[in-house]
């Protein structure tokens, strides 16, 4: 299992939201590059960055910060927030992103999204955010009633490899990940690399997800609140790397 440290950017700061609520934010670092440096020093090469401003506005307001993480710190970055069109995807790929996460675009512009999957199967990541059992998009402000199978299967057929799934009800709440949900998704769609996001509250949560043989997990608030130490995250990640060598 790949452990992927997270940095959520809002107004140029590293923050976390509770349940996607922009009014319920906690600022953890006024300089998010400091957090990126800590992750690199601990041995992480790939991180998860969300542009929360972009998720609402559709503009990559924090892209200069992400570029610095890539160009000056040498980190591999996957990002989401504000990806609305094929032009957006090309912009992010040109900026050096190794993973581009889309949710709204997959719903609102399916033709462009399917084209992107076929063109960049190793880079495109579907953001499958679930809210009360329904798919959510547009900064978690809208939901869809479409069955997950009807939504996912055509994308998988087109070459989709990776899905990052967040249980919004647990995101930022430190209540533990929805292990049953991730186990079910992995069983129903075994050809997909599933990345869990939301709810991690302890080292034991990471071990539980690791035992599912899930592809990856994003760790955010648990780290920032001191529930999981950076050294513990790094140790588990290094274990994974040794086992795959």
Residue pairs with C-beta under 8 A, 6 or more apart in sequence:
1 206
1 209
1 210
1 213
1 214
1 215
1 216
1 217
1 236
1 240
2 46
2 195
2 215
2 216
2 217
2 237
2 240
3 44
3 206
3 216
3 217
3 219
3 233
3 234
3 236
3 237
3 240
4 44
4 46
4 47
4 48
4 78
4 195
4 216
4 217
4 218
4 219
5 35
5 39
5 44
5 47
5 48
5 218
5 219
5 220
5 223
5 230
5 233
6 47
6 48
6 49
6 50
6 197
6 218
6 219
6 220
6 223
7 14
7 32
7 35
7 36
7 47
7 48
7 49
7 50
7 220
8 14
8 15
8 16
8 17
8 49
8 50
8 52
8 220
9 15
9 32
9 49
9 50
9 51
9 52
9 53
9 62
9 65
9 66
10 17
10 22
10 25
10 52
10 53
11 53
12 32
12 62
12 65
13 27
13 29
13 30
13 31
13 32
14 27
14 28
14 29
14 30
14 31
14 32
14 35
14 224
15 25
15 26
15 27
15 28
15 52
16 25
16 26
16 28
16 172
16 220
16 221
16 224
17 24
17 25
17 52
17 171
17 172
18 24
18 171
18 172
18 173
19 140
19 168
19 169
19 171
19 172
19 173
20 136
20 139
20 140
20 141
20 168
20 171
20 172
22 52
22 56
22 139
26 224
28 35
28 224
29 35
32 65
33 65
33 68
33 69
33 73
36 47
36 69
36 73
36 75
37 73
38 230
39 47
39 75
39 230
40 73
40 74
40 75
42 230
42 231
42 233
42 234
43 234
43 237
43 238
44 75
44 233
44 234
44 237
45 75
45 76
46 75
46 76
46 77
46 78
46 98
47 69
47 75
47 76
47 77
47 78
48 77
48 78
48 79
48 197
48 218
48 220
49 62
49 66
49 69
49 77
49 78
49 79
50 79
50 80
50 81
51 60
51 61
51 62
51 63
51 66
51 79
51 80
51 81
51 82
52 81
52 139
53 59
53 61
53 62
53 81
53 82
54 60
54 61
54 62
54 81
54 82
54 83
55 80
55 81
55 82
55 138
55 139
56 139
57 82
58 82
58 84
59 82
60 66
60 81
60 82
60 88
60 91
60 92
61 82
63 92
63 95
66 77
66 79
66 95
66 97
67 95
67 96
69 75
69 77
70 76
70 77
70 95
70 96
70 97
71 96
76 98
77 96
77 97
77 98
77 99
78 97
78 98
78 99
78 100
78 101
78 125
78 164
79 92
79 97
79 99
79 100
79 101
80 100
80 101
80 102
80 103
80 125
80 127
80 164
81 101
81 139
82 88
83 89
83 92
83 100
83 101
83 102
83 104
83 105
84 104
84 105
84 108
84 109
85 105
85 109
85 112
86 109
86 112
86 115
86 116
88 105
89 100
89 102
89 116
89 120
89 124
92 100
93 100
93 120
93 123
97 123
98 123
99 123
99 125
99 162
100 116
100 120
100 123
100 124
100 125
101 125
101 126
101 127
101 164
102 113
102 116
102 124
102 125
102 126
102 127
103 126
103 127
103 128
103 129
103 135
103 136
103 137
103 138
104 137
104 138
104 142
105 112
105 113
106 113
106 126
106 127
106 137
106 151
106 155
107 135
107 137
107 144
108 137
113 155
114 154
114 155
114 158
116 124
117 124
117 155
117 158
117 159
117 160
118 158
118 159
121 159
121 160
121 161
122 161
124 160
124 162
125 162
125 163
125 164
125 195
126 152
126 155
126 160
126 162
126 163
126 164
127 137
127 163
127 164
127 166
128 135
128 148
128 152
128 163
128 164
128 165
128 166
129 135
129 136
129 137
129 140
129 165
129 166
129 168
130 136
130 165
130 166
130 167
130 168
130 181
131 140
131 143
131 168
131 169
132 143
132 169
134 143
134 144
134 145
135 143
135 144
135 146
135 148
135 151
136 142
136 143
136 144
136 168
137 143
137 144
140 168
144 151
148 185
148 188
149 188
152 160
152 163
152 189
152 192
156 189
156 191
156 192
160 192
161 192
161 193
162 192
162 193
162 195
162 215
163 185
163 189
163 192
163 193
163 194
163 195
164 195
164 197
164 218
165 181
165 182
165 185
165 194
165 195
165 196
165 197
166 197
166 198
167 177
167 178
167 181
167 198
167 199
168 198
170 176
170 177
170 178
170 198
170 199
171 197
171 198
171 199
172 198
172 220
172 221
173 199
174 199
174 200
174 201
174 221
174 222
174 225
174 227
175 199
175 201
176 199
176 200
176 201
176 202
176 205
177 196
177 198
177 199
177 200
177 205
177 208
177 209
177 217
178 198
178 199
179 208
179 209
179 212
182 194
182 196
182 209
182 212
182 214
183 212
185 192
185 194
186 192
186 194
186 212
186 213
186 214
193 215
193 216
194 214
194 215
194 216
195 214
195 215
195 216
195 217
195 218
196 209
196 214
196 216
196 217
196 218
197 217
197 218
197 220
198 218
199 205
200 206
200 209
200 217
200 219
200 220
200 221
200 222
200 227
200 228
201 222
201 227
202 222
202 227
202 228
203 228
203 229
203 232
203 236
205 222
206 217
206 219
206 228
206 232
206 233
206 236
207 236
209 217
210 236
210 240
219 228
219 233
221 227
222 228
223 229
223 230
223 233
